[in-house]
Amino acid sequence: MITFNDFKKVELNVGEILEVNEIPNANKLYLLKVDTGEERTLVAGIKKHYSKKELIGKKIIVVCNLEEKELKGIKSQGMLLAASDDDKENVVLLKPRESISCGKGVILVEN
């Protein structure tokens, strides 16, 4: 369990997928260029679930202040949010319900 104050440290921003590329020798991964108010590179394991064409222009939610992680020799500068069923056969990207500009932060509504 984490505290609410710890959770508030997570920077969630709206991003738009600008570019999708293959990664050599990677069956599950795409290399994404995403505009989150600034352009960033994400390595995401969604290749099995989305075509490149389906992803271009899609608005998503990105964890922007996550420590960079190197995958297949590429530094991933964040993580996109998705939901799945238990066996991960159905993976769905989390996205804004309505149109909003890239870089806008997801706010936490407190009681």
C-alpha positions as CSV (number, residue, x, y, z in Angstrom):
1,M,0.0,0.0,0.0
2,I,1.1,3.5,-0.7
3,T,-0.2,6.7,0.9
4,F,-2.3,9.2,-0.9
5,N,0.5,11.7,-0.6
6,D,2.9,9.2,-2.3
7,F,0.3,8.7,-5.1
8,K,0.0,12.5,-5.6
9,K,3.7,12.5,-6.6
10,V,2.9,10.5,-9.8
11,E,2.8,12.9,-12.8
12,L,0.1,11.7,-15.2
13,N,-0.2,13.7,-18.4
14,V,-2.2,13.5,-21.6
15,G,-0.1,12.5,-24.5
16,E,-0.6,12.0,-28.2
17,I,1.2,9.2,-30.1
18,L,3.0,10.9,-33.0
19,E,5.0,8.0,-34.3
20,V,5.2,4.2,-34.0
21,N,8.2,2.1,-35.0
22,E,9.3,-1.5,-34.9
23,I,12.1,-2.5,-32.5
24,P,14.4,-5.2,-34.0
25,N,14.1,-8.6,-32.4
26,A,11.1,-7.4,-30.2
27,N,7.9,-9.4,-30.6
28,K,5.9,-7.4,-28.1
29,L,7.4,-4.0,-28.1
30,Y,6.8,-0.8,-30.1
31,L,9.0,2.3,-30.0
32,L,6.6,5.3,-29.6
33,K,7.2,9.0,-30.0
34,V,4.7,10.8,-27.8
35,D,3.8,14.5,-27.3
36,T,3.2,15.0,-23.6
37,G,3.8,18.8,-23.8
38,E,7.3,17.7,-24.7
39,E,8.3,14.9,-27.0
40,R,9.3,11.7,-25.3
41,T,10.2,8.2,-26.2
42,L,8.3,5.3,-24.8
43,V,8.9,1.6,-25.2
44,A,5.6,-0.2,-24.8
45,G,4.6,-3.9,-24.9
46,I,1.4,-3.4,-26.9
47,K,2.4,-4.7,-30.3
48,K,0.2,-7.8,-30.0
49,H,-2.8,-5.7,-29.2
50,Y,-2.6,-2.6,-31.6
51,S,-1.4,-2.0,-35.1
52,K,0.8,1.0,-35.8
53,K,-2.1,2.6,-37.8
54,E,-4.4,2.2,-34.8
55,L,-2.0,4.0,-32.5
56,I,-1.0,7.1,-34.6
57,G,-2.8,10.1,-33.3
58,K,-4.3,8.3,-30.3
59,K,-4.5,10.3,-27.0
60,I,-3.3,8.3,-24.0
61,I,-2.3,8.8,-20.4
62,V,1.4,8.7,-19.6
63,V,3.3,8.5,-16.3
64,C,5.9,11.2,-17.0
65,N,8.0,11.3,-13.9
66,L,8.9,7.6,-13.9
67,E,12.6,6.8,-13.8
68,E,14.0,6.0,-17.3
69,K,14.3,2.3,-18.1
70,E,16.4,0.8,-20.9
71,L,14.6,-1.8,-22.9
72,K,16.2,-3.4,-26.0
73,G,18.9,-0.7,-25.8
74,I,16.4,2.1,-25.9
75,K,15.7,4.5,-23.0
76,S,12.0,4.6,-22.3
77,Q,11.0,8.0,-20.8
78,G,7.7,7.1,-19.2
79,M,5.0,4.5,-19.2
80,L,1.6,4.5,-20.9
81,L,-1.4,3.4,-18.8
82,A,-3.5,0.4,-20.0
83,A,-6.0,-2.1,-18.5
84,S,-6.2,-5.8,-19.2
85,D,-8.0,-8.9,-18.2
86,D,-6.3,-11.5,-16.0
87,D,-4.6,-13.4,-18.9
88,K,-3.6,-10.1,-20.7
89,E,-5.3,-11.3,-23.9
90,N,-7.4,-8.1,-24.0
91,V,-5.3,-4.9,-23.4
92,V,-7.0,-1.5,-23.6
93,L,-5.1,1.8,-23.5
94,L,-6.5,4.3,-21.0
95,K,-7.4,7.6,-22.7
96,P,-9.1,10.8,-22.1
97,R,-12.9,10.6,-22.6
98,E,-13.0,14.0,-24.2
99,S,-10.6,16.1,-26.2
100,I,-7.9,17.8,-24.3
101,S,-4.5,19.3,-25.2
102,C,-1.3,17.3,-24.8
103,G,0.7,17.9,-21.7
104,K,-2.4,18.6,-19.5
105,G,-2.1,16.9,-16.2
106,V,-4.5,14.4,-14.8
107,I,-5.9,15.9,-11.6
108,L,-6.8,14.0,-8.5
109,V,-10.2,15.0,-7.1
110,E,-10.0,14.8,-3.3
111,N,-13.1,14.4,-1.1
